[in-house]
Amino acid sequence: AWAPDGDFFALVGQAVQAHADTGVPLPPAPPIFRFGDEGECRSALLAAGFAEPGFRRLPLEWTGDEPEAVLGLLYRGTVRTPMLIEAQAPEARAAVERAILRGAERYRQGGGGIVLRWPALLTAARRN
């Protein structure tokens, strides 16, 4: 499960908070980082009949050459945030995307590519 402290989610979240109407109607969904929390994950697994849950944090990173690749990642690699952005007025949607493109440059490594931390929580448990 994705952990909430990654660069990708911070970058996109800041752009959305600054430029989008987050009150647009969307279908109900669980919290994005629900199972990125060890306590919540442990409770859900135990309630579902699993035992001995174990956790390991994975320090994953995403790399890309250009800021536009971050937008591609957003639209092809996530679900709920693209729904939110696509529900915006055209001006707001464009502002969110511009903010993501500008913000992505903060993560450029020297003269190389863009590197975003995208940590995850790996969980394993035994079925009783």
Residue, then its C-alpha position, 0 to 999 in steps of 0.5 A: a500500500w502507498a505510504p502518505d509521505g512520498d514526494f509524488f503525493a505531496l506534489v500532486g496534493q499541493a497542486v490540487q489544494a491550491h487550484a482545485d475545487t475538492g468538493v466536486p462530487l465523486p463516488p465514495a471511496p476508502p481513504i487512499f492511505r488506509f492500508g499504508d497505516e500499520g495499525e489500520c492494516r493490522s486491524a483489518l487483517l486480524a478482523a478478516g481472519f489473518a494472523e501474524p501480520g508483518f510489515r516492511r517499508l519499501p523506499l521506492e522511487w519513481t524516475g522520469d526525464e521530463p515533468e510531463a512524465v509526472l502527469g502521465l504517471l498521475y493519469r495512468g497510474t492513479v484513479r481517484t485524483p485524475m477523477l477529481i482533476e477531470a471534474q474541474a472547470p477547464e481553467a482549474r484543471a489547467a492550473v493544477e496541471r501547470a502547478i504539477l509541471r512546475g513543481a516536478e522541476r524541484y525534484r530534478q536531480g542535478g542535470g538529470g531526471i526527476v526523482l520522486r520518493w514513492p514509499a510503500l508499506l509491504t504487508a504479509a500475514r498468515r491465513n488462519 
